[in-house]
């Protein structure tokens, strides 16, 4: 019975695995699939003519779910969002290649055939087995920072000077803001000037009628920890 329960828990964890996070969960391999990772073969019809190109792969960590990527050397894949990959090789230019993603992945890739794109996170596509391989092919996308639960007090701040850089906030009357770092999960907070919100856990802040700070009942944060932080700032 215990083994069956353990197996069901493992299967549930697999079915709810998150998609790979760019660029942390991806890597390029020019020597076949990377051990322990899942990979997409980046081949081409002229691979036999191009030294070592047939063993190139774009890989993602094995514990992540399939990101739904497809590689096409025959134009864009119907029904998918495709990025034109103009591969500049030493002796060939491959002009009809596309990396395609499903509509729910939101990687929004960009291809850079000359240099990495400033402001984006890029992975270089280079064939290390070919002494003539170029160094200027890059697959780029916005950095997808992994979300985690916020930790008190380091990930939260009560601000009197507007919204701090790198934070998301709710307005707590006039110039007051309760904020959390953008890299953590939304704690599910709301501010109320008109009393307790129905269906929310709320507590009045301060003794001057400032308002009520409310947290959704399925939030990962504890309201009393937030109250301690806000009231500390109010008293200083």
C-alpha positions in Angstrom: 0.0 0.0 0.0 2.8 2.4 0.9 4.7 1.6 -2.4 1.5 2.3 -4.4 0.9 5.6 -2.6 4.6 6.6 -3.2 4.2 5.8 -6.9 1.1 7.9 -7.2 2.8 10.8 -5.6 5.7 10.5 -8.0 3.4 10.3 -11.0 1.5 13.4 -9.8 4.8 15.3 -9.5 5.7 14.3 -13.1 2.4 15.3 -14.5 2.6 18.8 -13.0 6.3 19.5 -13.8 6.9 23.0 -15.0 8.2 23.8 -18.5 11.9 24.7 -18.8 12.9 28.2 -17.7 15.0 30.3 -20.1 18.0 30.2 -20.0 18.6 28.3 -16.8 17.1 25.0 -17.9 18.5 25.0 -21.5 21.9 24.2 -23.0 23.4 23.6 -26.4 25.2 20.3 -27.2 27.4 19.7 -30.3 28.2 16.2 -29.2 24.9 14.4 -29.2 22.1 14.5 -26.5 23.4 15.7 -23.1 23.1 12.9 -20.5 20.1 13.3 -18.2 18.6 16.0 -20.4 15.8 15.9 -23.0 16.9 17.2 -26.4 15.7 18.5 -29.8 17.8 17.4 -32.7 19.0 20.5 -34.7 19.7 18.7 -38.0 19.6 19.8 -41.6 19.2 18.2 -45.0 22.9 19.0 -45.8 24.2 17.7 -42.4 26.2 15.1 -44.2 28.1 17.8 -46.0 28.7 19.9 -42.9 31.4 18.5 -40.6 29.8 17.3 -37.3 26.6 19.3 -37.7 24.4 16.2 -37.5 25.1 15.7 -33.8 23.9 19.1 -32.6 21.0 19.4 -30.1 19.1 22.0 -28.0 18.5 20.4 -24.6 16.5 21.1 -21.5 16.7 19.6 -18.0 15.2 16.1 -17.8 12.9 16.9 -14.8 11.2 19.7 -16.7 8.1 19.0 -18.9 8.4 19.0 -22.7 8.4 22.6 -23.9 6.7 21.7 -27.1 9.5 22.9 -29.4 9.9 21.8 -33.0 12.8 22.2 -35.5 11.9 22.6 -39.1 14.1 22.9 -42.2 11.1 23.3 -44.5 9.7 26.6 -43.4 7.4 27.6 -40.5 5.3 24.9 -38.9 1.6 25.6 -39.3 -0.2 26.6 -36.1 3.0 27.4 -34.2 5.0 30.5 -33.4 8.3 30.2 -35.4 11.6 32.0 -35.3 13.6 32.2 -38.4 17.1 30.7 -37.8 19.5 32.0 -40.3 22.5 29.7 -39.7 25.8 31.2 -40.8 28.2 28.4 -41.1 31.8 28.6 -42.4 31.0 27.2 -45.8 27.2 27.3 -45.9 24.3 29.6 -45.1 21.2 27.7 -44.1 18.2 30.0 -44.9 15.1 27.9 -44.4 15.4 26.7 -40.8 12.9 27.6 -38.1 12.6 26.9 -34.3 8.9 26.7 -33.5 7.1 26.9 -30.2 3.5 26.2 -29.2 1.3 29.2 -28.2 1.4 28.5 -24.5 5.2 28.6 -23.9 5.9 32.3 -24.3 9.6 32.0 -24.9 9.3 34.5 -27.8 12.7 33.6 -29.2 14.9 35.9 -31.2 17.7 34.7 -33.5 21.0 36.6 -33.6 23.3 35.5 -36.5 26.0 38.1 -35.8 26.2 38.7 -32.0 24.2 38.2 -28.8 21.3 40.6 -28.4 21.9 43.2 -25.5 19.3 42.9 -22.8 18.4 39.3 -23.6 19.8 36.0 -22.4 21.4 34.1 -25.2 22.7 30.6 -25.8 25.5 30.2 -28.4 25.0 27.6 -31.1 28.5 26.4 -31.9 29.8 23.1 -33.2 32.8 22.5 -31.0 33.8 19.5 -33.1 34.3 21.6 -36.2 37.5 23.7 -36.3 35.9 26.0 -38.8 32.8 26.6 -36.7 31.7 30.2 -36.4 31.2 31.9 -33.0 28.4 34.3 -33.9 25.1 32.3 -33.9 22.9 32.9 -30.9 19.4 31.9 -29.7 18.1 34.6 -27.4 15.0 35.3 -25.3 14.0 37.3 -22.3 15.3 36.0 -19.0 12.6 34.0 -17.3 13.4 34.3 -13.6 12.0 31.4 -11.6 9.2 32.3 -9.2 9.4 31.3 -5.6 7.5 32.0 -2.4 8.5 35.3 -0.9 10.6 35.2 2.3 10.2 37.6 5.2 11.5 40.2 5.6 14.1 40.1 2.8 11.6 40.0 -0.2 9.1 42.6 1.1 9.2 46.3 1.8 6.8 49.0 2.9 7.7 52.1 0.9 6.9 55.8 1.5 8.7 56.9 -1.7 6.8 55.3 -4.6 7.4 51.9 -6.2 11.0 50.7 -5.7 12.8 49.4 -8.7 12.5 45.6 -9.1 9.3 45.4 -7.0 5.6 44.9 -7.6 3.3 46.8 -5.2 -0.2 47.6 -4.0 -1.0 51.2 -3.2 -1.7 51.6 0.5 -3.2 55.1 0.4 -1.5 58.1 -1.2 2.3 57.6 -1.3 2.4 54.4 0.7 3.1 51.1 -1.0 3.4 47.6 0.1 5.8 45.8 -2.2 7.4 42.4 -3.0 10.3 41.5 -5.3 9.4 40.8 -8.9 11.2 37.4 -8.7 8.8 36.0 -6.2 5.2 34.8 -6.5 2.4 37.3 -6.2 1.4 37.1 -2.5 -2.3 37.8 -3.4 -2.7 41.1 -1.4 -5.3 43.9 -1.7 -5.7 47.2 0.2 -9.1 48.3 1.4 -10.2 51.7 2.6 -13.8 50.5 3.2 -13.4 47.7 5.7 -13.0 44.0 5.5 -13.3 42.4 2.0 -15.7 39.5 1.8 -13.9 36.2 1.3 -10.5 37.6 2.3 -8.4 37.6 5.5 -8.0 41.2 6.5 -6.5 43.2 9.4 -6.6 47.0 10.1 -3.3 48.7 9.9 -2.2 51.3 12.5 -4.4 53.3 14.8 -5.1 56.2 12.5 -7.6 54.6 10.2 -5.0 54.0 7.5 -7.0 51.0 6.0 -7.1 47.3 5.9 -4.5 45.0 4.4 -6.1 41.8 3.0 -4.7 38.5 1.8 -6.5 35.9 -0.3 -7.3 32.7 1.6 -5.2 30.6 -0.7 -2.1 32.8 -0.5 1.2 31.3 0.5 2.0 34.2 2.9 0.9 34.7 6.5 -0.9 37.9 7.2 0.6 38.4 10.6 4.1 38.5 9.2 3.0 41.3 6.8 1.3 43.2 9.5 4.5 43.1 11.6 6.5 44.6 8.8 4.0 47.4 8.0 3.5 48.4 11.6 7.2 48.5 12.2 7.6 51.0 9.4 4.6 53.0 10.6 6.2 53.4 14.0 9.6 54.5 12.7 
